[in-house]
Amino acid sequence: MMVNFIWSLLASLIVSAISLVGIFSLFLNEKLINKILFLLIGFSAGGLIGGAFLHLLPEALEQSRDGNIFIYVILGFIFFFILERYLHWRHCHKEGGCDIHAFTYLNLIGDGIHNFGDGLVIGSSFMLSVQFGIITTLVIIFHEIPQEIGDFGVLVYGGFSKTKALFYNYISSLTCIAGTVLGYILSAKVASFSVFLLPFIAGGFIYIASCDLIPELHKEPSLKRSTASLIAFLCGILFILLARLLHTH
């Protein structure tokens, strides 16, 4: 099991490093960033929906026939709703144009909590198997890339220098490692922990995709760009489906 633990730590380090993706905005013009970001949002939304319904929930149901699994999904959805509503943590997807620039430090705190939750599910997933952990990590990475680009824009727009924004965003992301260690230990010690956590995080994935990402796609008036985002969304779902089929076989 030590191999699984090492894999989980490596995965959490990679996810934490995603916070540095904002550095690419130093070399790319804003118009190109927004085009890439729009497609990433679509792919991320599909990946999260696929991750919830085709990856996390089937695994939770395979582990246990607990009738409370779908209650855990609802609890996860509610938790992410509360987190966004009362901590003002939200997924910004516009380079330098979000309404929460006055809450930069609070945004960092909320992001740290979110990254800690990512770590919990990474640790729990690798406790089950390396293959399952890798797929879970990929789902999280798909989601983290557009989020971290947006978070970088929030911090710069809120008055941080670009260097300071990268530094603080990275520090906030390191909570993922702590979450991974805790998630792995709890999954090893508490038999029912992953049965609760997997559907709970699935509920969070559904919330993020349906309440944060997909509404962003609906704001696009261009039929061409909307179609491109739909294709990206379907590709995200298809990727998770293929990964699930490969994992099963």
Residue pairs with C-beta under 8 A, 6 or more apart in sequence:
1 127
1 188
3 130
4 126
4 127
4 129
4 130
4 133
4 184
5 126
5 184
7 126
7 130
7 133
7 134
8 122
8 123
8 125
8 126
8 127
8 133
8 180
8 183
8 184
9 177
9 180
9 181
11 122
11 126
11 133
11 134
11 137
11 180
12 118
12 119
12 122
12 123
12 176
12 177
12 179
12 180
13 177
14 137
14 141
15 115
15 118
15 119
15 122
15 137
15 140
15 141
15 144
15 173
15 176
16 115
16 170
16 173
16 174
16 176
16 177
17 170
17 173
18 141
18 144
18 145
18 148
18 173
19 144
19 148
19 151
19 166
19 169
19 170
19 172
19 173
20 148
20 166
20 169
20 170
21 145
21 148
21 149
21 152
22 148
22 149
22 151
22 152
22 153
22 162
22 165
22 166
22 169
23 166
24 33
24 149
25 33
25 95
25 149
25 152
25 153
25 162
26 162
28 36
30 95
30 96
33 95
33 149
34 94
34 95
37 93
37 95
37 146
37 149
37 150
38 217
38 220
38 225
38 228
38 229
39 228
39 229
39 232
40 142
40 145
40 146
40 149
40 232
41 93
41 146
41 213
41 216
41 217
41 229
41 232
42 213
42 217
42 228
42 229
42 230
42 231
42 232
42 233
42 236
43 142
43 232
43 233
43 235
43 236
44 142
44 143
44 145
44 146
44 147
44 209
44 213
44 236
45 209
45 213
45 214
45 217
45 233
45 236
46 209
46 232
46 233
46 234
46 235
46 236
46 237
46 238
46 239
46 240
47 138
47 139
47 142
47 143
47 236
47 237
47 239
47 240
48 139
48 142
48 143
48 205
48 206
48 208
48 209
48 213
48 236
49 205
49 206
49 209
49 210
49 236
49 237
50 139
50 236
50 237
50 238
50 239
50 240
50 241
51 135
51 136
51 139
51 202
51 205
51 240
52 202
52 203
52 205
52 206
52 209
53 202
54 237
54 240
54 241
54 244
55 135
55 136
55 139
55 240
55 243
55 244
56 121
56 136
56 198
56 199
56 201
56 202
56 205
57 69
57 73
57 198
57 199
57 202
58 244
59 128
59 132
59 198
60 69
60 72
60 194
60 195
60 198
60 199
60 202
61 69
63 128
63 194
63 195
63 198
64 192
64 195
66 192
66 195
69 195
69 199
70 199
72 196
72 199
72 200
72 203
73 199
73 200
73 202
73 203
73 206
74 203
75 200
75 203
76 199
76 200
76 201
76 202
76 203
76 204
76 206
76 207
77 203
77 204
77 206
77 207
78 203
79 200
79 203
79 204
80 203
80 204
80 207
80 208
81 207
81 211
83 89
83 110
83 113
83 114
84 90
84 211
84 212
87 106
87 109
87 110
87 113
88 100
88 103
88 106
88 107
88 110
89 106
89 107
89 109
89 110
89 111
89 113
89 114
90 98
90 100
90 110
90 212
91 146
91 147
91 150
91 208
91 212
91 213
92 98
92 100
92 147
92 150
92 151
92 153
92 154
93 146
93 147
93 149
93 150
93 213
93 216
94 150
94 153
95 149
95 150
95 153
96 153
96 156
96 157
97 153
97 157
98 150
98 153
98 154
98 157
100 107
100 154
101 154
101 157
101 158
101 159
102 158
103 158
104 154
104 155
104 158
104 159
104 160
107 151
107 154
107 155
107 158
108 155
108 168
108 169
108 172
109 172
111 151
111 169
111 172
111 173
112 172
112 173
112 175
113 175
115 172
115 173
115 174
115 175
115 176
115 179
116 175
116 176
116 178
116 179
117 179
117 201
117 204
118 140
118 144
118 176
118 179
119 175
119 176
119 177
119 178
119 179
119 180
119 181
119 182
119 183
120 179
120 180
120 182
120 183
120 186
120 197
120 201
121 136
121 140
121 183
121 197
121 198
121 201
122 133
122 136
122 137
122 140
122 176
122 179
122 180
122 183
123 179
123 180
123 181
123 182
123 183
123 184
123 185
123 186
123 187
124 183
124 184
124 186
124 187
124 193
124 194
124 197
124 198
125 132
125 133
125 135
125 136
125 137
125 194
125 198
126 132
126 133
126 180
126 184
127 133
127 183
127 184
127 187
127 188
127 194
128 187
128 194
131 247
132 247
135 240
135 243
135 244
135 247
138 243
139 205
139 240
142 236
143 205
143 208
146 213
148 169
148 173
151 169
152 162
152 165
152 166
152 169
155 164
155 165
155 168
155 169
156 162
156 165
160 168
183 193
183 197
186 193
187 193
187 194
187 197
214 233
217 226
217 229
217 230
217 233
220 226
220 229
